[in-house]
Amino acid sequence: MESKVPPRIFSARRRIAARRRMLALQQQPNPARYLIDDMVEDVLERLSFLRFEPATALVIGDYTGALARTLTAAGVAVTEAEPGTGFEEEQPYPFESFDLIASLGTLDTVNDLPGALVHIRKALNTGGMMIASFLSSGSLPIMRDVMLAADGDRPAPRVHPTVDVRSGGQLLQRTLFADPVIDHRHVDVGFRSMERLVGDLRGQALTNVLADPGPALGKAALAQARETFAAAGEGGRTVERFEILTLSGWKR
């Protein structure tokens, strides 16, 4: 009989540690927030376009609190949840049903993504909507090349596997969401050094949480990584790309 246990790609312990570090870094002056800000703006635009006015909402992963504040101001009863403080996305939700569930920047590091989507659907009221955004295929192309160059003939697992648009559509169909919509967009950001990029990744909980993360880079490999990163840029700035996949659907 075929096993139904999902493969262990990501470490739950490392994932929680990365998000806890992110929560601490977000308390410092001028933290990196451009990806979560983009996701929050997108959710609000979708709700406005659809003229959907939920009475209750669950917001997962928005460490800025911006989405919850905006929804609350519109009269929505909002519950917030954060994986870094104990919320389990791969377990049935310990909440009542919601009209809206917005999951922002977390589903790309769960081992059982279909299962996580099933839990979201079950936590929706009939007629409720899910909006889930996370980094997808095509993200961090320069960092991927940098790590390959640094590792040489013995590449180590350093960058996460990701979901593409086609797979996202299949996931929504598989988990029985009605009227599924799959969108992707990119955010380009310029960096003056590889260290600045790594700092932004840490500040947004986007660092390596693989179960098998590979060994740390040695001095020579790190120097090669810096050189490759700088060579990919122009005028002292290297532009890295973040691809955001958004899955939305309804419970009918």
N, C-alpha and C positions, 0 to 999 in steps of 0.2 A: 504494500500500500504506500502511495506517495505521501511523504511528510508534508503537513500543512504549516510547519513552523517556518517563518520567514528567515532568510539568511541574516546573519548578524554582521551588517556592514558598519554600523556606527556603534560607538560605545556610549551607553546611557550615562555612565559616570563622567566621561569626558564632556559629553554634551551639557550636562547640568553645570559642570565646572566652568565651561566656556560662557554660559549664560549668566552665571553668578559673577564672573569677572566683568562681563559686559555691564551688568547692573551697577557694579561699583565704579567702572570707568565713566558711565553716563552721569555720575555725580560730579565729575570734574568740569572745569570751564570749557566751553565750546566743544562738546563731544560730537563725534561723527554720527549723524542721524539721517543722512540724505536718502538712504534706502527705505527706512521705515516711514519717513515723511512722504516719500513718493507713494508708498502703499496706502497710507492713510488717506491721502488726497484722492487716490484712485477709488477707494471704497466710497467716499462721500460723493464723488462724481457719478458713480454707478447708481447709488441710491437716488440721487437727484434726477438723473435721466429716466430711471424706471418709475419715479414717483412712488417709490416703496417707502412706507412709513411704519417700521416695525414698532411694536409696543414693548418688546423685550429683546435684548441682544446679549450675546456672549462674545467678548473680544479677547482673542488669544495672542499673546506675544507682543503687543504694542507697549513697549517699555516706556514710551513717552507719555502715555495716558491721553494723548491728543484726541484719538477717536472716541474714547469713552466720554471725555468732556463735551465734545461736540454733540454726540448722541444724547447725552443726559440733558444738555441745554435744550434739545428739541423734544424733551418729554419722554425719552426712551428709558426704561429700567435696564441698566447695564450691569452685567457681571464681568469682571476681568479675571483672566487666568494667565499664569506665567510658568512655563516648564522649568525655569531655573529655581522656582520656589516650591516645586513639588507637584505641579499639575501633570497628569499622565495622559498623553494624547493617544496612547495605544491601549488604553483601558476605557471601559464604559464611563461616561461623564457622570460625576456625582452631583449633577444639577437637574433642575426641572427643564422642560422643553423651552426652546427659544424661537422667536420669529426670524432672527438673523444671527448667524454665527460668522464672524470674521476672523480668519486665522492668518496672521501676518508674520512671514519670515521664519517659520518653524518646521513646516512639514517636509522640507528638503533633507532633514537629518533624522527622520524616524525610520526604523527598520521595516515596519509594516505600513506602508503608505495606504494601500487599499483598506486595511483594517482601520486606520485612523480616519479615513473618509467615511467609512461605514459608521463609526462612532459619532461623527459630526451629523450625518443624516439622521441617525436615531435620536439625536438630541434636539432636532428641529421639530417645531409644530408643523402640522399639515398646512401647506401654503407658505412654509418658511423658506428662507434662502441662505445658501452658503456662499461666501466669497473667500477664497484662499489664495494668497500670493506668497511666492517664495522664489529663490534663485533657481535658474533652470539652465538647460544645456546652452553652451555658448558663453557662459560667465567666466571671467578671469582668464581669457585666452593668453595674455602675456605672462601671467604668473605660471600657467601650465607650461609654457615654453621655457620659462626661467628655471623651473624645477627640473625639467628634463635635461636641460643643458648642465645644470649643477650636478646632477646625479651621474651624468656620463653614460657608461655602458651598463650600469646597474641601477635603473630607475626604481625608486621606492614609491609606495602609495602615499601621496601628499595632498592631492586635490580631490574633492568629493565627486563621485559619480552623480549625474544630474538627470532630471526628467525633461524630455523635449515636448514640443507642442502635440505631436501625434500621440505620444504615450499619455499625455494629460487628458486628451479626449477619450482615449480608451479607458482610463481610470474612472472618469465620470460615468461612462456607460456601464462599466462593470459594477460600480457601486450604486447604480439605479437612480442617479439624479435626473430629474426631468428638465427639459429645455436647457441642456448644458451649453455653456459658452466658454471657449478657450481663447485667451489672448496672451500675447507676449509683447514686451517693449524693452528698451534698453536704457540704461543710465551710464553715460560716459563721464569719468572723473580723471583729472590730471594729477599726477604726483611728481614731486621733485626728487623722491628717493624711494627705494624699495622699502626702507624702514617705515616711511610714512604710510605706504599702502598697508603694510603689516599692522601698523598701529590702528588704522581704520578698520581693518578686518577684526582685530581683537575687540575694538570698541563697539562693534555691531554683531558680535558672536558669530563670526564667519570663518573662524580658524578651523584647523583640522580636528575633527572629532571621530575619525575613523577608528574602528576597533583595532586595526593593525596600522598605526600611523607611520611606521618606518623610522629609521634612526635619524637623529638630529644631523644637520649639515655640519661638516667639519670646516675649518678655517678656509681651506683652498676652495671648497665647494661654495661656501658663502661668498667669497670674493668673486667667483665665477657668476653666481646668481646676481650680485650687484652690477657686474659689468654687463651681463645680458639684459638686465632690466633697463639700464641707462641707454644701451645701444638701441633699444626698441623705441626710444622717445626722440624728441626733437626740441631744440631750444631749451634743454634742461628740464623738460617735463615729459613724462610718459603717461599716455592716456590708457587707462584700463576700462574694460567694459563689464557691466553687470547686467545680465539678462533676467528679467522678472517675468515669471509665468503666473497668470491668474486664472484660476478655475472657478467657475460659478455655476450654480444649479439650484433647483428647487425640489422640495419634498411635496409630492402631490398625493 
